[in-house]
């Protein structure tokens, strides 16, 4: 028995233009078109274009939406002003991360406002199942899963704002970081946010699925380079952005992941708060760090990190950085060996490669 993969509204374009399609979280997605390195460099130096329609998009309406989400997300929601977007986490009762999410509060075109959660593709069903009994207990909140009704496109890089501007009725340069607005996109209603997952400036567009191929083609015609999931991973790793299933799992809490900024404990009650309060006082023995390696061999997930022949940690993500021209990795290591400039070894298939603890992120764009 085979299960057919879900397809984004841009699937046919990807196939027709040489996208190498893979199964990603149950979706048929392009991992690359030409090469990961060339697409990576296009995003760092010009404009990269990413189909991220596989991400889950959940809309919440009703007078109780803010209070409802405030009981579920680790970041405070009730004080968000219209247009704000916040990175946060959804955790279980033990404080383990169920998903990392973006919470949007947006002014509605017909007055009032509404909220959105953008969740990871691989966690969408889990989050929907987790939300279902909680939604059943409230009468003043309505949730709509917009994942299949809307496409989502990320325009990223130094040229991203100029590339996207002609299609929008809002100047994206006037949007502050982590803000969004309902806007016309190529003449149709959509949502524009100044967000991304590459370490570069840019916007993410939510728009009607039927409209997506036309908008994609216009962005390509304006100079954007179609990019796959492969370079999205190398870009986010250089920017030290956690990836669910690697840096984040239900066995990892926000403090271990060095995401304390994404937890607001004071004056709130949300799922997992009690556990997080205890973890905040007594941190777990390991923490997330960055590593650079002196050789050319690439560390991969689960490779052991060692000190004086003893395992003191484990790689969570690793790659060869096109920007830095060296292998880089994020790892969880014992706090006793997490100080900057600590010299460690990574066991790469039985041979130790010299590694050094460095400050994250590995790459930070010049503003």
Helices and strands as residue ranges (DSSP letters): E 6-7, H 11-16, E 20-24, E 27-32, H 36-45, E 48-51, E 56-61, H 65-70, E 85-91, E 97-107, E 113-119, G 121-123, H 124-136, E 142-145, E 150-156, H 160-165, G 172-174, E 180-185, E 188-193, E 202-208, G 209-211, H 212-221, E 225-227, H 229-238, G 260-262, H 273-281, E 286-293, E 304-307, E 310-321, E 326-334, G 335-337, E 343-348, E 351-358
